[in-house]
Amino acid sequence: MNAHVQEAPPRVAPRLKGAPKIRQLFWCDFPQDAQLPEFWKRRPVIVLSYRNTLHGAVTVIPCSTQAQPGNPWAFALQTTIDGRAAFAICDKMTTVAVSRLVPDKGGVVRMPEGEFDDMLRLVLKWLPVPSAPMAPAPQGEAPPPAA
């Protein structure tokens, strides 16, 4: 028997009624066995991915309800979750199971598009830029869809 073989984690039913949508804010139950500087415990997140499913995974930007002085990747949110101010931590994009998400006590909150776009600019600033232009698609193949 191989000592490194581990059992797969459980598949947990989602607590949401519908698939999460881009720009929505939720509470996320991050794993308790995280290792710093990973995120852990329940904290707000902003849905970054689109075309999500109720039983799949979702890409999110985690937030902190603590002030972030000196953190160039922290984006102060105008939108609150459960009335609490938060900072989006734009260099810590992560993917979690939808089953980890819990809505705001008052229902699902969605960021205004302008605020989301401003946050997204900071996320994109953190990501690397391709060193060369995209190669042309081979003859007969359609180009990839624009994002």
One Martini backbone bead per residue (centre of mass of N, CA, C, O) as a GRO file, in nm:
protein
  147
    1MET     BB    1   0.097   0.036   0.022
    2ASN     BB    2   0.054   0.371  -0.028
    3ALA     BB    3   0.123   0.648   0.180
    4HIS     BB    4   0.021   0.881  -0.044
    5VAL     BB    5  -0.260   0.792  -0.036
    6GLN     BB    6  -0.567   0.967  -0.084
    7GLU     BB    7  -0.859   1.079  -0.015
    8ALA     BB    8  -1.115   1.218  -0.134
    9PRO     BB    9  -1.298   1.468  -0.111
   10PRO     BB   10  -1.589   1.587  -0.051
   11ARG     BB   11  -1.913   1.628  -0.175
   12VAL     BB   12  -2.087   1.933  -0.154
   13ALA     BB   13  -2.362   2.092  -0.111
   14PRO     BB   14  -2.508   2.364  -0.199
   15ARG     BB   15  -2.637   2.682  -0.051
   16LEU     BB   16  -2.738   2.770  -0.310
   17LYS     BB   17  -2.994   2.833  -0.561
   18GLY     BB   18  -2.772   2.951  -0.761
   19ALA     BB   19  -2.557   3.049  -0.973
   20PRO     BB   20  -2.291   3.227  -0.976
   21LYS     BB   21  -2.208   3.569  -1.043
   22ILE     BB   22  -2.066   3.810  -1.169
   23ARG     BB   23  -2.004   4.050  -0.897
   24GLN     BB   24  -2.059   3.881  -0.661
   25LEU     BB   25  -2.122   3.852  -0.312
   26PHE     BB   26  -1.964   3.646  -0.061
   27TRP     BB   27  -1.929   3.402   0.156
   28CYS     BB   28  -1.629   3.212   0.251
   29ASP     BB   29  -1.526   2.879   0.333
   30PHE     BB   30  -1.233   2.836   0.419
   31PRO     BB   31  -0.989   2.648   0.504
   32GLN     BB   32  -0.852   2.544   0.816
   33ASP     BB   33  -0.571   2.408   0.678
   34ALA     BB   34  -0.418   2.643   0.622
   35GLN     BB   35  -0.133   2.831   0.496
   36LEU     BB   36   0.061   3.074   0.544
   37PRO     BB   37  -0.087   3.315   0.324
   38GLU     BB   38  -0.346   3.183   0.325
   39PHE     BB   39  -0.671   3.154   0.321
   40TRP     BB   40  -0.908   3.169   0.595
   41LYS     BB   41  -1.197   3.132   0.679
   42ARG     BB   42  -1.448   3.352   0.692
   43ARG     BB   43  -1.502   3.544   0.383
   44PRO     BB   44  -1.506   3.764   0.150
   45VAL     BB   45  -1.620   3.754  -0.200
   46ILE     BB   46  -1.554   3.787  -0.555
   47VAL     BB   47  -1.683   3.724  -0.854
   48LEU     BB   48  -1.493   3.656  -1.158
   49SER     BB   49  -1.638   3.447  -1.294
   50TYR     BB   50  -1.803   3.289  -1.565
   51ARG     BB   51  -2.012   3.039  -1.628
   52ASN     BB   52  -2.141   2.914  -1.385
   53THR     BB   53  -2.208   2.655  -1.152
   54LEU     BB   54  -2.361   2.506  -0.883
   55HIS     BB   55  -2.153   2.227  -0.896
   56GLY     BB   56  -1.885   2.385  -0.904
   57ALA     BB   57  -1.657   2.627  -0.980
   58VAL     BB   58  -1.497   2.939  -0.855
   59THR     BB   59  -1.371   3.254  -0.921
   60VAL     BB   60  -1.197   3.461  -0.678
   61ILE     BB   61  -1.187   3.749  -0.463
   62PRO     BB   62  -1.053   3.811  -0.181
   63CYS     BB   63  -1.132   3.943   0.143
   64SER     BB   64  -1.097   4.212   0.383
   65THR     BB   65  -1.197   4.371   0.697
   66GLN     BB   66  -0.918   4.481   0.705
   67ALA     BB   67  -0.701   4.699   0.688
   68GLN     BB   68  -0.454   4.799   0.400
   69PRO     BB   69  -0.185   4.929   0.466
   70GLY     BB   70   0.048   4.922   0.196
   71ASN     BB   71  -0.139   4.765  -0.009
   72PRO     BB   72  -0.134   4.767  -0.358
   73TRP     BB   73  -0.369   4.515  -0.389
   74ALA     BB   74  -0.580   4.689  -0.246
   75PHE     BB   75  -0.942   4.725  -0.267
   76ALA     BB   76  -1.173   4.952  -0.195
   77LEU     BB   77  -1.496   4.903  -0.104
   78GLN     BB   78  -1.829   5.017  -0.146
   79THR     BB   79  -1.932   4.751  -0.123
   80THR     BB   80  -2.123   4.548   0.092
   81ILE     BB   81  -2.126   4.289   0.350
   82ASP     BB   82  -2.332   4.300   0.599
   83GLY     BB   83  -2.223   4.615   0.626
   84ARG     BB   84  -1.922   4.557   0.551
   85ALA     BB   85  -1.621   4.652   0.507
   86ALA     BB   86  -1.381   4.607   0.228
   87PHE     BB   87  -1.096   4.431   0.079
   88ALA     BB   88  -0.957   4.362  -0.214
   89ILE     BB   89  -0.727   4.093  -0.298
   90CYS     BB   90  -0.579   4.108  -0.615
   91ASP     BB   91  -0.327   3.877  -0.562
   92LYS     BB   92  -0.557   3.623  -0.462
   93MET     BB   93  -0.660   3.449  -0.665
   94THR     BB   94  -0.927   3.193  -0.661
   95THR     BB   95  -1.048   2.853  -0.632
   96VAL     BB   96  -1.381   2.732  -0.558
   97ALA     BB   97  -1.636   2.588  -0.427
   98VAL     BB   98  -1.966   2.664  -0.423
   99SER     BB   99  -2.018   2.528  -0.136
  100ARG     BB  100  -1.854   2.776   0.016
  101LEU     BB  101  -2.099   2.958  -0.033
  102VAL     BB  102  -2.254   3.258   0.117
  103PRO     BB  103  -2.492   3.468   0.165
  104ASP     BB  104  -2.617   3.738   0.246
  105LYS     BB  105  -2.857   3.816   0.474
  106GLY     BB  106  -3.012   4.007   0.241
  107GLY     BB  107  -2.866   3.868   0.009
  108VAL     BB  108  -2.755   3.918  -0.300
  109VAL     BB  109  -2.464   4.086  -0.393
  110ARG     BB  110  -2.386   4.347  -0.642
  111MET     BB  111  -2.163   4.496  -0.818
  112PRO     BB  112  -2.088   4.750  -0.980
  113GLU     BB  113  -1.940   4.774  -1.280
  114GLY     BB  114  -1.737   5.005  -1.222
  115GLU     BB  115  -1.611   4.884  -0.966
  116PHE     BB  116  -1.524   4.618  -1.091
  117ASP     BB  117  -1.340   4.738  -1.311
  118ASP     BB  118  -1.140   4.870  -1.116
  119MET     BB  119  -1.055   4.604  -0.982
  120LEU     BB  120  -0.972   4.451  -1.243
  121ARG     BB  121  -0.732   4.631  -1.313
  122LEU     BB  122  -0.564   4.534  -1.068
  123VAL     BB  123  -0.559   4.238  -1.136
  124LEU     BB  124  -0.427   4.274  -1.424
  125LYS     BB  125  -0.166   4.415  -1.318
  126TRP     BB  126  -0.060   4.151  -1.171
  127LEU     BB  127  -0.050   4.020  -1.429
  128PRO     BB  128   0.092   3.896  -1.687
  129VAL     BB  129   0.240   3.970  -2.000
  130PRO     BB  130   0.278   3.901  -2.302
  131SER     BB  131   0.574   3.896  -2.507
  132ALA     BB  132   0.377   3.825  -2.747
  133PRO     BB  133   0.188   3.802  -2.990
  134MET     BB  134  -0.062   3.646  -3.120
  135ALA     BB  135  -0.103   3.388  -3.303
  136PRO     BB  136  -0.223   3.289  -3.578
  137ALA     BB  137  -0.465   3.119  -3.706
  138PRO     BB  138  -0.521   2.858  -3.862
  139GLN     BB  139  -0.646   2.747  -4.129
  140GLY     BB  140  -0.999   2.699  -4.059
  141GLU     BB  141  -0.984   2.848  -3.789
  142ALA     BB  142  -1.116   2.987  -3.529
  143PRO     BB  143  -1.104   3.228  -3.329
  144PRO     BB  144  -1.103   3.323  -3.031
  145PRO     BB  145  -1.293   3.450  -2.810
  146ALA     BB  146  -1.381   3.730  -2.678
  147ALA     BB  147  -1.378   3.866  -2.345
   0.00000   0.00000   0.00000
